[in-house]
Amino acid sequence: MEIEFFFQNSYFSNKQYGFIKGRSTVLRLVKIMDDWTAQLDSGGQVDVVYTDFAKAFDTFPHQRLLLKIKT
């Protein structure tokens, strides 16, 4: 499937970054820091929840997934 299909059908959010041309992960970090700074400057509060999925796929049964894909 070509990536253009996803763009034409609006499957990507405006908040999707990382692999879309012109939307690097560094740009996303700059934008979020700008949002947080503006919120704090106006007397607001910023709550953040960090989730690390890096190890999630290390324990995933990859062979079982491959079997499911084949069937």
Helices and strands as residue ranges (DSSP letters): H 3-8, H 25-41, H 62-70
